[in-house]
Amino acid sequence: MLRQLGFGDLARLHSMNRSNHDAKSELTRLTQEMASGRKSSIAEAVKGDFAPITSIEMSLARNSAFRTASTEAASFASVMQHAYQTISAFGAESASNLLNASQAAQPELIGTAAKDTAARLQPVLAALNTEFGGRSVFAGEAVSGPAVADAATLMAGLTAATAVATDVASLMAAVDAWFDTGGGFESTVYLGSTTPLDPVDIGQEVSADLGFTAFDPELRATLKGIALAGLVGEGALAGDDAARAELLRNAGEILIEGESGLTRLQARLGTVEALIEEADTARAAETSALTVTRSGLLEVDPYETASRLQQVQLQLETIYAVTARMQSLSLVNYL
């Protein structure tokens, strides 16, 4: 049987219970800190000065946002490069075929080369309608829709614009005007915005300029060369083999010019990709340094914590021993 306690004993027991509660709370806190490796009270860890840790957390959050934007920008640029490579391959092969056919000046070869080249117009336009994440890549700010219309629309517009041409000079003038700014290509084929995408912030005062569109003159040159061959394939200046051969030669030369332009575009885009990589490297280094600094502010000293944990455990054992003597408690009932 438990012995009866007097008022003095009750006061002591109440004091012991309070000490027991405090010690258990301290034991729980220390155990959690040992497991997590971080102090449970940030206020205590920073000694009431939250400015450094707040600055670090804001910088880490900012870098996380920059990392997300940078990852998307890198993917966007990669999709663009792939489209450029596809278009460049079509243009280079077509230029060679057209120039060879124009030199041969044989009606059958001219017709075949023209039609073969014209067949590549739709794949090139499809490349310009590439999307990433549901956004049109080459449509400027108008990311919700395609950048360009289809090949049938382009050829119908160009054919109508050149219908009255009777020789190479007049036909070429009509083609040039149609592909120039303000011409039929802009009004009927290019469906995007002439305002390019805004640069993407990928770091502190660092941005990636992905403002490339299907209306860029370098791309229009490639489309012009292919479409000009398409006109020949549809019978432009029929009956004048010399004129048709000259048109093919012009188309091949325009495609070569377009190839040079595409190379410049790819180089510009490559510079942007390199900038993204550099920003990623710098940001990763800063994030690592900030994380180490934050850890220094919030991490516990494992040896100090382990020592304090042993002290609290010993304190609890002492409290139990005293309380047990007062109430003849069993350890199981006490806990």
C-alpha positions, 0 to 999 in steps of 0.5 A: 500500500502507498503511504499517506503524504502530508502537506509538505510531501505534497508540495515536494511532490508537486515540485517534483512533477513540475521538474519531471515535466520540464525534463521530459520536454527538454528530453523530447526537444534534444532527441528531436534535435539529435535526429534532425541535426537542426535546432528546434528554436530558430529564435534561439539559434539566431539569438533573436536576430532574424535578419541573416537567416531571413536574407539567406532564405529569401536568396535561396527562394529566389535562386529556386525560382531562377533555377526553374526559369533557367531549366525551362529556358534551356529546354525552350532553346534546345527545341529551337535548335532542333528546329533550326537543324531540321530546317537547315538540313532541308535547305542545304539539300534543296539548294544543291539539287536546285543548282545542279538542275539549273545548270543542266537546263533540262525541262524534266530535271527542272520540273523534278527538282522544283517539285522535290524542293516544294515537297519540303515546304510543309515540313519546314513550316511544321518545324516553325510550328514547334511547341514546348509545354503547350507554347508556340516556340517561334510565334513571338508573344502569340504563344497560344497559337501556331507561328505560320499557316500551312504550305497550301496557304503560302503557295496560294498567296504567292501564286496569286501575287506572281500571277501577272509576272511575265519574266524572271525579273517581274516574278522575282520582284513580286516574290521579294515584295511578298516576303518582305515586311508588310507583304503577303507572307506577314499578312497571310502566312505568319500568324504569330506576333512581330513582338518577340518574347521578353527575355527570361530572368535566370539570375541576378541581372542575368537574362536569356533572350529567346526572342526568335520568331518565324518572321526572322529574315533568315527564316524567310529567306529559306522559305522564299527559296523553297517557295520559289522552286514551288512556283516553278514546279507549278508551271511558272513561266512555262515554255521558257526553259531558260527562264525556269532554269534561272528561277531555280538558280535564284532559288538555290542561291536564296537557300544558300543565303538562308543557310548562312542566316540560319548558321547565324541564328544558331550561333546566337542561340548557342550563345544564349545556351552558354549563358544559361549554363554559366548562370546555372553554374554560378547559381549552384555555387551560390546556393551551396554557399548559402546552404552551408551558411544556413546550416552553420546558423541552425545546426546543432553541435552533436557532441554538445547535444549528446552530452546535454541529453545524458544530463537530462536523462540522469536528471529524470532518473534522479527525479524518478528515484526521489518520487518513487521513495515518496510514493513507492512508485513502480517505474512502469506506473511512473512512466 
